[in-house]
Amino acid sequence: MPNTIVNYDGSIKMTPQQVVRPTTVQEIQEVLRNPARFPSPVRAMGSCHSLTPCVATDGTIIDMKGMNRVIEIDEANKTFTAQAGLQMVDASDALRERDLQFMTNIEIGNMTLGSAATCHTKDALDGIEFGQVGSYVTRVKWVTPTGELAEASDSSDPELLRKFRTSYGLAGVAYEVTFRVKALEAIHFTYLPRPVEELTQAEVDDLLDTCEGLVCWTVGRTAVFQRRERIEEPRLLASLFAAARRRLWNHTGAHGAHFIDQFISDDRLRNAVQDNRMDISRLLYSTLRLFGGITLLAPDKMIDYSKTPQSARYAFTFWAFPRREWLDTYRAYLDFADEHFRSTGFRCNMPLGSYYIRKDTAALLSYSHEGEVFSIDPIHASTDDVKWHHFLERFNEFAFERNGIPLLNQSPFVKRKHVEAAFGGRWGEFSAWIRSVDPEGRMLNPFFAALLSPP
């Protein structure tokens, strides 16, 4: 029987010849040392949430879910070490038992530690220092493309660790990861709705300069700035707020959007219902502002999507823009989206997200390496992938023309010209390094082969 694997939103399918589910490092070594039995490309897989074919292969998949053991929680030195197949949400539960948490509590809790250590991530509501989870990795152990053991840490080889943090499994299979952690924190979210046309650069700068973390949600032409601050203790109803927020993200929000598009065939009626849903969203944000926002423990930001039905799943794309260019780009995007709706009848059915990420040079391919960035993230619960994907490809060109920076796992239909423009000389350095550590292309799938710059 063929091994068909489908990613979270159903947009990517692959049929590898071999699927291996190791429980030991030696099993990973055996795979990489035996190309006759385990054909190339060999790709390590976590929870398969990526929205690009960065994991896709017709060769061999190494499914890391079986390597999910916690190895050490060092309370004195504030570090957490575990096998790379452990999911963030489960690791967070283990930390919470010791009154500890990750430095950055990523929203998609099903991301594995190996993916967090080697792929692009984003979080703007814990980004007091860094908004990329891998920046807090202090040590990684991996199996090289030839089956040898290797490791790098902040103390032993910081430059190699810097490269490995965004290596996407092209330099080998991570099997053990150590993260910095900290004491458990309570946080408070506030919400500020603002008409998009009234925003000024000075106001946006003030919002960013005075926040610990910030996400901007856009409903129609209303921008809602969600900001966070640390507080001493979680307030009354914190657990209820956390549960409601989880339900909204892993079911209700996308399920409602999906239902409208699937079952209302009349264009005018469907558009009217969608408009009404946007009005409800605006009312919700205004109500949250009126009541002073919500409080929860920081790890409760993580969402477990493992039991989310297909009808309640959503997809998105992510492009980051230089902070000083964001407001003009943001307004231009809203005009672009309106024009696309008028000409094609398609529009995204969930609020637009925008993540503020501080400058971060911890990884070679950090998307905020050159300075602070603010993203534009269209989000959609798709019932027609042809229309959604057409929108994504048009948006890619819009973003590319405006100095946008894509993520290799979260920006569908990304091309070589996009990454070469976004990462500049660092992309050439990355391409050369990958070819040097894997000259035979043992880990190189067609997706990355098309992206890497030529020698």
VENQUI-V983484 format. One record per residue. RES is the residue in one letter. PSI is psi in degrees with one decimal (none if undefined). Layout:
# VENQUI-V983484
res-><RES | RES>
psi-><PSI | PSI>
This chain:
# VENQUI-V983484
res-><M | P | N | T | I | V | N | Y | D | G | S | I | K | M | T | P | Q | Q | V | V | R | P | T | T | V | Q | E | I | Q | E | V | L | R | N | P | A | R | F | P | S | P | V | R | A | M | G | S | C | H | S | L | T | P | C | V | A | T | D | G | T | I | I | D | M | K | G | M | N | R | V | I | E | I | D | E | A | N | K | T | F | T | A | Q | A | G | L | Q | M | V | D | A | S | D | A | L | R | E | R | D | L | Q | F | M | T | N | I | E | I | G | N | M | T | L | G | S | A | A | T | C | H | T | K | D | A | L | D | G | I | E | F | G | Q | V | G | S | Y | V | T | R | V | K | W | V | T | P | T | G | E | L | A | E | A | S | D | S | S | D | P | E | L | L | R | K | F | R | T | S | Y | G | L | A | G | V | A | Y | E | V | T | F | R | V | K | A | L | E | A | I | H | F | T | Y | L | P | R | P | V | E | E | L | T | Q | A | E | V | D | D | L | L | D | T | C | E | G | L | V | C | W | T | V | G | R | T | A | V | F | Q | R | R | E | R | I | E | E | P | R | L | L | A | S | L | F | A | A | A | R | R | R | L | W | N | H | T | G | A | H | G | A | H | F | I | D | Q | F | I | S | D | D | R | L | R | N | A | V | Q | D | N | R | M | D | I | S | R | L | L | Y | S | T | L | R | L | F | G | G | I | T | L | L | A | P | D | K | M | I | D | Y | S | K | T | P | Q | S | A | R | Y | A | F | T | F | W | A | F | P | R | R | E | W | L | D | T | Y | R | A | Y | L | D | F | A | D | E | H | F | R | S | T | G | F | R | C | N | M | P | L | G | S | Y | Y | I | R | K | D | T | A | A | L | L | S | Y | S | H | E | G | E | V | F | S | I | D | P | I | H | A | S | T | D | D | V | K | W | H | H | F | L | E | R | F | N | E | F | A | F | E | R | N | G | I | P | L | L | N | Q | S | P | F | V | K | R | K | H | V | E | A | A | F | G | G | R | W | G | E | F | S | A | W | I | R | S | V | D | P | E | G | R | M | L | N | P | F | F | A | A | L | L | S | P | P>
psi-><134.8 | 149.3 | 88.0 | 125.8 | 133.3 | 137.0 | 177.2 | -45.6 | 1.2 | 6.6 | -15.3 | 127.5 | 142.9 | 153.5 | 80.6 | 152.8 | -32.0 | 138.7 | 118.1 | 135.8 | 81.0 | 153.9 | -4.6 | 158.9 | -36.4 | -34.7 | -37.6 | -42.8 | -42.3 | -40.9 | -48.9 | -22.4 | -5.0 | 74.1 | -22.5 | -41.2 | -34.8 | 87.6 | 153.8 | 160.3 | 145.0 | 125.2 | 131.3 | 139.9 | 136.4 | -111.3 | 1.5 | 43.2 | -8.3 | 145.6 | 4.0 | 163.3 | 41.9 | -23.7 | -17.5 | 139.1 | 151.3 | 10.5 | -98.4 | 129.6 | 130.9 | 103.4 | 113.7 | 3.6 | -28.4 | -14.6 | 80.1 | 32.4 | 136.5 | 128.1 | -46.2 | 137.0 | 107.6 | 96.9 | -31.7 | -45.6 | 0.5 | 57.3 | 154.7 | 125.0 | 131.9 | 167.5 | 155.2 | -15.4 | -4.4 | 133.5 | 150.4 | -40.2 | -36.1 | -38.3 | -39.3 | -39.2 | -40.7 | -38.9 | -38.9 | -30.4 | -21.9 | 13.9 | 39.6 | 166.2 | 164.5 | 156.1 | -38.8 | 117.0 | 92.6 | 145.7 | -43.5 | 92.2 | -13.7 | -3.2 | 134.2 | 160.4 | -33.7 | -41.0 | -42.0 | -32.4 | -19.0 | -0.9 | 167.6 | 138.1 | 166.9 | 143.5 | 127.9 | -8.9 | -0.6 | 10.2 | 43.4 | -40.9 | -65.3 | 148.0 | 9.7 | 121.6 | -40.6 | -18.8 | -17.4 | 6.2 | 126.7 | -16.9 | 141.9 | 139.3 | 138.8 | 166.4 | 126.0 | 168.6 | -20.8 | 4.3 | 8.5 | 163.1 | 141.9 | 161.2 | 160.2 | 148.7 | 171.3 | -32.8 | -34.1 | -39.3 | 74.8 | -32.1 | -39.6 | -40.4 | -39.7 | -39.8 | -39.9 | -25.9 | -22.3 | 44.1 | -13.0 | 32.8 | 5.1 | -19.0 | 1.2 | 177.4 | 112.2 | 134.9 | -14.3 | 135.8 | 140.7 | 131.5 | 148.7 | 142.4 | 175.4 | 175.8 | 148.6 | 135.0 | 146.9 | 143.7 | 155.4 | 131.3 | 132.9 | 158.9 | 128.9 | 101.2 | 137.4 | 136.0 | 131.2 | -41.4 | -18.2 | -9.7 | 141.3 | 160.3 | -37.3 | -39.9 | -43.4 | -43.5 | -42.1 | -41.6 | -41.4 | -40.2 | -22.2 | 14.8 | 154.9 | -35.4 | 152.1 | 136.2 | 139.2 | 121.4 | 136.4 | 125.8 | 111.4 | -120.6 | 28.1 | 123.2 | 131.3 | 112.5 | 112.8 | 116.6 | 152.9 | 152.8 | 146.1 | 144.0 | 166.8 | -46.2 | 149.2 | 139.8 | 175.0 | 138.3 | 10.1 | -43.8 | -34.3 | -43.2 | -42.4 | -43.3 | -41.5 | -41.3 | -42.8 | -44.4 | -38.8 | -43.3 | -37.9 | 5.5 | -68.1 | -47.8 | -54.0 | -33.9 | -44.0 | -44.5 | -42.6 | -43.8 | -45.3 | -48.2 | -32.5 | -37.3 | -7.2 | 104.1 | -27.2 | 123.6 | -47.0 | -41.6 | -43.2 | -43.9 | -38.2 | -40.7 | -40.0 | -42.2 | -41.5 | -37.7 | -37.8 | -39.1 | -39.3 | -40.4 | -43.6 | -39.9 | -39.8 | -47.0 | -38.3 | -37.1 | -41.4 | -39.6 | -43.6 | -38.9 | 9.0 | 8.0 | -162.2 | 160.0 | 143.5 | 169.5 | 142.2 | -41.8 | -19.6 | -5.0 | -27.0 | 139.9 | 132.9 | 111.8 | 9.4 | -25.5 | 14.0 | 124.7 | 160.6 | -34.2 | -7.8 | 19.3 | 149.6 | 164.1 | 171.7 | 174.8 | 162.6 | 124.2 | 131.5 | 148.6 | 147.2 | 137.9 | -45.6 | -17.1 | -4.8 | -46.9 | -45.8 | -41.1 | -40.2 | -47.9 | -40.1 | -36.6 | -44.8 | -38.7 | -42.4 | -45.7 | -39.3 | -42.9 | -40.7 | -38.7 | -44.1 | -37.1 | -24.0 | -18.4 | 0.9 | 137.5 | 153.5 | 141.0 | 13.7 | 160.3 | 145.9 | 135.2 | 149.6 | 123.2 | 130.7 | 119.8 | 128.8 | 162.3 | 137.6 | 115.5 | 19.2 | -22.1 | 147.8 | -41.6 | 28.8 | 132.6 | -7.0 | 29.2 | -37.4 | -7.4 | 178.5 | 144.4 | 158.5 | 129.0 | 169.5 | 116.5 | 88.8 | 135.6 | 138.0 | 136.8 | 100.3 | 135.9 | -3.6 | 91.9 | -27.4 | -47.3 | -40.7 | -45.5 | -34.2 | -42.8 | -45.1 | -41.9 | -38.5 | -40.1 | -37.5 | -42.9 | -38.1 | -48.5 | -40.7 | -39.7 | -11.0 | 33.4 | 31.3 | 154.4 | 116.8 | 166.9 | 140.4 | -16.3 | -5.2 | 11.0 | 85.7 | 145.2 | 26.3 | 144.2 | 167.0 | -41.2 | -31.4 | -48.2 | -34.0 | -38.9 | -39.1 | -43.9 | -8.5 | -134.6 | -25.2 | -30.2 | -39.6 | -41.0 | -43.3 | -45.2 | -44.7 | -39.5 | -43.8 | -43.0 | -29.7 | -33.5 | -15.2 | 66.9 | -23.3 | -5.3 | 33.6 | -34.8 | -2.3 | 108.6 | 171.1 | -33.4 | -51.1 | -30.2 | -35.8 | -22.9 | -36.8 | 140.2 | 145.3 | 154.9 | none>
